[in-house]
Amino acid sequence: MSADPRSARARVAIQRTFIGSVVALSIAFGVAAHAATAPAAAPSGAYTTAQAAQGGSVYAANCASCHAANLSGGSGPALTGPAFAKSIDANYKTAAQLYDS
């Protein structure tokens, strides 16, 4: 006995629909997971774009020669990374101490 070709085509169509649905759901969940891990918006009171640009210009003119354009350090210490965080924690217990230095 041979199988009915229409039922075989229907079975293939159902399988394709199922696989397509699984792929679509996987993509949707992947996009949702990525959106959930996106960085949060800047807090209220953060610098404006103009202020950040001005700060970048001041840093480039006065600081980058010692601390490097990417803050990694040179003749001056790094201004980012674990060593910087440890230094800040060890030397400045309050924000006032940091700004009074």
C-alpha positions as semicolon CSV with decimal commas, in nm:
position;residue;x (nm);y (nm);z (nm)
1;M;0,000;0,000;0,000
2;S;0,131;0,345;-0,084
3;A;0,072;0,651;0,128
4;D;-0,162;0,920;0,005
5;P;0,057;1,198;-0,146
6;R;-0,183;1,463;-0,016
7;S;-0,138;1,351;0,344
8;A;0,241;1,346;0,298
9;R;0,229;1,704;0,165
10;A;0,008;1,808;0,454
11;R;0,249;1,649;0,702
12;V;0,542;1,838;0,542
13;A;0,344;2,163;0,551
14;I;0,267;2,110;0,921
15;Q;0,633;2,033;0,995
16;R;0,748;2,347;0,810
17;T;0,493;2,557;0,994
18;F;0,605;2,412;1,326
19;I;0,975;2,469;1,249
20;G;0,902;2,821;1,128
21;S;0,713;2,895;1,447
22;V;0,996;2,763;1,664
23;V;1,249;2,976;1,474
24;A;1,028;3,287;1,498
25;L;0,978;3,238;1,872
26;S;1,351;3,182;1,924
27;I;1,427;3,507;1,744
28;A;1,159;3,694;1,939
29;F;1,290;3,566;2,272
30;G;1,647;3,647;2,170
31;V;1,553;4,004;2,082
32;A;1,359;4,041;2,407
33;A;1,652;3,908;2,610
34;H;1,891;4,147;2,436
35;A;1,659;4,441;2,500
36;A;1,640;4,347;2,867
37;T;2,020;4,363;2,900
38;A;2,058;4,692;2,711
39;P;2,229;4,963;2,912
40;A;2,001;5,183;3,117
41;A;1,939;5,540;3,017
42;A;2,159;5,805;3,171
43;P;2,036;5,916;3,510
44;S;1,860;6,247;3,547
45;G;2,113;6,527;3,577
46;A;2,371;6,358;3,352
47;Y;2,585;6,574;3,129
48;T;2,441;6,706;2,807
49;T;2,610;6,623;2,478
50;A;2,751;6,976;2,464
51;Q;2,891;6,950;2,817
52;A;3,049;6,613;2,740
53;A;3,209;6,755;2,425
54;Q;3,347;7,050;2,619
55;G;3,482;6,816;2,887
56;G;3,644;6,604;2,616
57;S;3,818;6,912;2,476
58;V;3,943;7,015;2,821
59;Y;4,069;6,660;2,887
60;A;4,244;6,645;2,549
61;A;4,416;6,979;2,610
62;N;4,514;6,930;2,974
63;C;4,511;6,564;3,072
64;A;4,556;6,326;2,778
65;S;4,929;6,392;2,745
66;C;4,986;6,213;3,076
67;H;4,680;5,992;3,117
68;A;4,633;5,896;2,746
69;A;4,337;5,975;2,523
70;N;4,165;5,649;2,626
71;L;4,236;5,700;3,001
72;S;4,472;5,400;3,006
73;G;4,763;5,592;3,158
74;G;5,108;5,686;3,040
75;S;5,339;5,907;3,243
76;G;5,035;5,959;3,467
77;P;4,824;5,682;3,618
78;A;4,533;5,519;3,441
79;L;4,196;5,682;3,501
80;T;3,994;5,367;3,441
81;G;4,002;5,000;3,531
82;P;4,058;4,799;3,848
83;A;4,380;4,977;3,955
84;F;4,205;5,315;3,930
85;A;3,903;5,190;4,125
86;K;4,130;5,049;4,397
87;S;4,322;5,378;4,416
88;I;4,003;5,582;4,442
89;D;3,863;5,352;4,711
90;A;4,189;5,366;4,910
91;N;4,250;5,740;4,884
92;Y;3,910;5,904;4,874
93;K;3,643;5,802;5,121
94;T;3,403;6,079;5,017
95;A;3,331;6,274;4,700
96;A;3,434;6,593;4,882
97;Q;3,784;6,449;4,934
98;L;3,812;6,378;4,563
99;Y;3,715;6,730;4,463
100;D;3,920;6,901;4,737
101;S;4,243;6,736;4,620
